Every structure is written in C-alpha cells, then in structure tokens.
Amino acid sequence: MTQRIETDVAIIGAGPIGLFAVFELGLLDLKAHLVDILDRPGGQLTELYPEKPIYDIPGLPIVTGQELAGRLMEQIKPFAPTFHLSQMASSLAKLPDGRWKLTTDADTEIVAPVIVVAAGGGSFVPKRPPIAGIDAYEGESVHYAVRKMDAFRGKNILIAGGGDSALDWTINLAPIANKLTLVHHRDGFRAAQHSVNQMRELAAHGKINFEIASVKALHGEGSALRAVTLSGADKREWEHACDTFIPFFGLTMKLGPIADFGLNLHENLVPVDTEKFESSTRGIFAIGDINTYPGKLKLILSGFHEAALMAQEAFHVCKPNEKLRFQYTTSSSSLQKKLGVA
Ligand SMILES: Cc1cc2nc3c(=O)[nH]c(=O)nc-3n(C[C@H](O)[C@H](O)[C@H](O)COP(=O)(O)OP(=O)(O)OC[C@H]3O[C@@H](n4cnc5c(N)ncnc54)[C@H](O)[C@@H]3O)c2cc1C
C-alpha cells in the first residue's frame, strides 16, 4: 500500500552527511525524512569501517565510525527525523505545484519542496554469491536483505556469511524461524564479538545450527528452493534442506536510480555551486561525497559545512516569504528551545 508523506525536505542517504543535514535543517524549523537502502543509519561509517578510528573530525581527536554515527544520531534526536530504511529512493518527479515527489521501492511517496541528495558513493547493493542459477530464486526464496521480519516466520532458513549482517539476522530471525542454520566457510567472524558470542550460545542450546561450509549449488522447482549443496572444509559435500537462503556476501556501491532522476551529472557526481550546494535544478541539493565542485574534498568535515549552507537556501525554497536570521546555538534561546536545552 502506498504511504504518502508531506514534509519540508526529503533526504536521500542516511550517511554522516544526510544525518548532519537533519540538524542544520532542524535549527531552521525544517522537518526531514530520510531514505536509505541500508537497514541502519551511518552510511560508509557503519557499513565499511565501524571499528576504524577517524582522527580528523573537528573537536573529536579520535572516534570510530560506529561512534560517530551514534553521536550524530544523538545530536539530531531533538528534531525527530523519520527514517525510511531498507528502501531504495527509486524515482523523482516534479508535481504541478512545484514540489517534488520522491518514491521508494517500498511505495513510500515523500512530497517536499526540497530534495537533498546525500547519496555518498551511491546506494549500497548486495554482492551476489557466485552460485549458478541463483537469480531464478531471487525475490521468492533467495533474499539479500531482511525488509520485513514477518515474511520469514516459520521458514527453514539458511543464512550465509561471517559479518555483522549475517550474525545480527541469525540472532534476530532465530526465534521466528522454523529452523535456522548459519553457514560460514571458517570458524572465525568479522562481526562484533558480542554477536558472535550470542550466536554460539544459540548454537550450544540447539536453537540454531552452525555449519563450517560453503554453498555450492541450489536445488528446487521454479523459484521455490528445496535444498542446497554444502561443501565442508574437507571437500565433503551434502544436501541441506531449506526453503529460504539469505546470503550476506558484502556490499558494493552503485549510483543506482539517481542516475535516472534527470539531474545533470558529471562522472556520476552532481555538480553544485559552492554558495548553496544546489544542483542545476532548483530545489534539489547535493551534499557529501555525491557532489562535485572545484576543490572538492571527500571528507566528512567538508560535507558538514555543505549541509549548513544547503540548509540556508533550503529555508528560502520552503518558506519564500519568511526572513532568515543568523543565530548562534550558544546564545540564541530560540535555537536552544528547539534543541530542548533551554
Ligand atoms: C575505509 C574508509 C575510511 C575513511 N576514513 C575517513 C576519515 O578518516 N575522515 C574522513 O573525513 N572521511 C573518511 N572516509 C570518507 C567518508 O566515510 C565519506 O566522506 C563519508 O562517508 C561521506 O558521507 P555521505 O553521507 O556523503 O555518504 P555515505 O556515507 O556514502 O552515505 C550515503 C548513503 O546513501 C545511501 N543511498 C545512496 N543512494 C541511495 C538510494 N537511491 N536510495 C537509498 N539510499 C541510497 C547509501 O546506502 C548510503 O548509506 C573514509 C572512507 C572509507 C571507505
């Protein structure tokens, strides 16, 4: 069912720059909705380097990717943004009243005068495992993400992978699955240690199975999966019955549907001016890694600056008849009220 939302700003991408944009927009009383194909906010920070220390965020001498994403989430809390996660921003259309309609692949429609493209290096898309004929099962028995947990209730699930997504979904789906097996080619994981411990405890109590093996082949009729062939470290092969296969083999970044939004692109980046960070289309802004301009540095701190300037112009697009007064958070009681600190 289509969900239609009207707001001030629709932000594509909940990476660090999309998140900070919520703050800058919020100070100007502009409400934001964010869309991200990932199932959690943070973009590259949480997906590519959650545990790596970052040393060049002003005022934070050392902070990991995960911590920075957490800090940004805390900072934007007063503005209560709405997240539409696990959704791809798939099309953009101009409405007769001049506003934009952003539609996602989950049929969410966000109508807003301002669109902020904070899509980084593009949308994260799952890597398909190299198993012959896997595409025939996709969408029905093979899934690369868990969008609605209830769709997996009572299933015989096989999850493959050794990272955070594989471990998190093993833990979360175990209580609702009929049977759940995690398969990984070695007895070592790239996931958070507490998730690994939790998974091992579930296995020790017989709530899930853990196999050290690789998936070699899929068997079924049409798009309905019946079993897979697993191959162990000793090259022994056996058939494992399951009706659902969820491989987590990592993600790659692709520009994706934004390429078809009718924006003027230069080498898959959105050219912007450096006064407002607006694209050549009125009302569509681009900030963070996705934009380009002379001297652009793909740094988080540059994106933060771009978000602040974007918000000023977004205000004029949303409220053309209102005046904008420059204020500091340290001394403005009205800003402090918005932040819930006054
Ligand atoms: C290993 C590594 C180390 C780094 N170290 C540093 C460092 O020390 N200091 C520094 O300043 N920078 C560093 N960077 C760069 C920094 O991470 C990026 O500059 C920053 O993440 C850009 O933020 P962003 O919000 O623009 O984009 P991203 O973080 O890429 O987030 C964009 C989001 O948009 C989503 N998206 C895109 N298209 C769509 C769509 N159509 N629908 C739905 N969602 C979509 C993506 O899924 C993604 O979550 C590092 C990068 C890497 C890979």
The ligand as a Tripos MOL2 file, in Angstrom:
@<TRIPOS>MOLECULE
LIG
   53    58     1     0     0
SMALL
NO_CHARGES

@<TRIPOS>ATOM
      1 C1         37.7850    2.9690    4.7570 C.3       1 LIG1
      2 C2         37.3790    4.4290    4.7420 C.ar      1 LIG1
      3 C3         37.9600    5.3060    5.6360 C.ar      1 LIG1
      4 C4         37.5930    6.6580    5.6500 C.ar      1 LIG1
      5 N1         38.1940    7.4970    6.5290 N.ar      1 LIG1
      6 C5         37.8190    8.8080    6.5710 C.ar      1 LIG1
      7 C6         38.4160    9.7190    7.5020 C.ar      1 LIG1
      8 O1         39.3240    9.3490    8.2790 O.2       1 LIG1
      9 N2         37.9760   11.0160    7.5110 N.ar      1 LIG1
     10 C7         37.0050   11.4860    6.6510 C.ar      1 LIG1
     11 O2         36.6390   12.6430    6.7270 O.2       1 LIG1
     12 N3         36.4370   10.6300    5.7490 N.ar      1 LIG1
     13 C8         36.8160    9.3140    5.6800 C.ar      1 LIG1
     14 N4         36.2550    8.4780    4.7550 N.ar      1 LIG1
     15 C9         35.2740    9.0480    3.8170 C.3       1 LIG1
     16 C10        33.9060    9.2300    4.4850 C.3       1 LIG1
     17 O3         33.4600    7.9880    5.0180 O.3       1 LIG1
     18 C11        32.9160    9.7590    3.4660 C.3       1 LIG1
     19 O4         33.3620   11.0300    3.0480 O.3       1 LIG1
     20 C12        31.5180    9.8930    4.0890 C.3       1 LIG1
     21 O5         31.0040    8.6380    4.4780 O.3       1 LIG1
     22 C13        30.5620   10.5310    3.0920 C.3       1 LIG1
     23 O6         29.3420   10.6240    3.7230 O.3       1 LIG1
     24 P1         27.9880   10.7270    2.8800 P.3       1 LIG1
     25 O7         26.8960   10.8540    3.8930 O.co2     1 LIG1
     26 O8         28.1480   11.7440    1.8190 O.co2     1 LIG1
     27 O9         27.8750    9.3220    2.1010 O.3       1 LIG1
     28 P2         27.8290    7.8140    2.5780 P.3       1 LIG1
     29 O10        28.4770    7.6050    3.8720 O.co2     1 LIG1
     30 O11        28.3150    7.0430    1.3980 O.co2     1 LIG1
     31 O12        26.2630    7.5400    2.7640 O.3       1 LIG1
     32 C14        25.4000    7.6020    1.6460 C.3       1 LIG1
     33 C15        24.1660    6.7690    1.9190 C.3       1 LIG1
     34 O13        23.2380    6.9520    0.8700 O.3       1 LIG1
     35 C16        22.5730    5.7320    0.6140 C.3       1 LIG1
     36 N5         21.9930    5.7870   -0.7380 N.ar      1 LIG1
     37 C17        22.6040    6.1590   -1.8800 C.ar      1 LIG1
     38 N6         21.7360    6.1250   -2.9220 N.ar      1 LIG1
     39 C18        20.5500    5.7250   -2.3930 C.ar      1 LIG1
     40 C19        19.2690    5.4910   -2.9580 C.ar      1 LIG1
     41 N7         18.9970    5.6880   -4.2620 N.pl3     1 LIG1
     42 N8         18.2880    5.0640   -2.1420 N.ar      1 LIG1
     43 C20        18.5270    4.8520   -0.8050 C.ar      1 LIG1
     44 N9         19.7300    5.0630   -0.2310 N.ar      1 LIG1
     45 C21        20.7180    5.4900   -1.0160 C.ar      1 LIG1
     46 C22        23.6590    4.7080    0.7830 C.3       1 LIG1
     47 O14        23.1050    3.4310    1.0520 O.3       1 LIG1
     48 C23        24.4480    5.2780    1.9730 C.3       1 LIG1
     49 O15        24.0070    4.7490    3.2110 O.3       1 LIG1
     50 C24        36.6180    7.1310    4.7260 C.ar      1 LIG1
     51 C25        36.0280    6.2360    3.8290 C.ar      1 LIG1
     52 C26        36.3930    4.8990    3.8230 C.ar      1 LIG1
     53 C27        35.7370    3.9590    2.8540 C.3       1 LIG1
@<TRIPOS>BOND
     1     1     2 1
     2     2     3 ar
     3     2    52 ar
     4     3     4 ar
     5     4     5 ar
     6     4    50 ar
     7     5     6 ar
     8     6     7 ar
     9     6    13 1
    10     7     8 2
    11     7     9 ar
    12     9    10 ar
    13    10    11 2
    14    10    12 ar
    15    12    13 ar
    16    13    14 ar
    17    14    15 1
    18    14    50 ar
    19    15    16 1
    20    16    17 1
    21    16    18 1
    22    18    19 1
    23    18    20 1
    24    20    21 1
    25    20    22 1
    26    22    23 1
    27    23    24 1
    28    24    25 2
    29    24    26 1
    30    24    27 1
    31    27    28 1
    32    28    29 2
    33    28    30 1
    34    28    31 1
    35    31    32 1
    36    32    33 1
    37    33    34 1
    38    33    48 1
    39    34    35 1
    40    35    36 1
    41    35    46 1
    42    36    37 ar
    43    36    45 ar
    44    37    38 ar
    45    38    39 ar
    46    39    40 ar
    47    39    45 ar
    48    40    41 1
    49    40    42 ar
    50    42    43 ar
    51    43    44 ar
    52    44    45 ar
    53    46    47 1
    54    46    48 1
    55    48    49 1
    56    50    51 ar
    57    51    52 ar
    58    52    53 1
@<TRIPOS>SUBSTRUCTURE
     1 LIG1         1 GROUP 0 **** ****
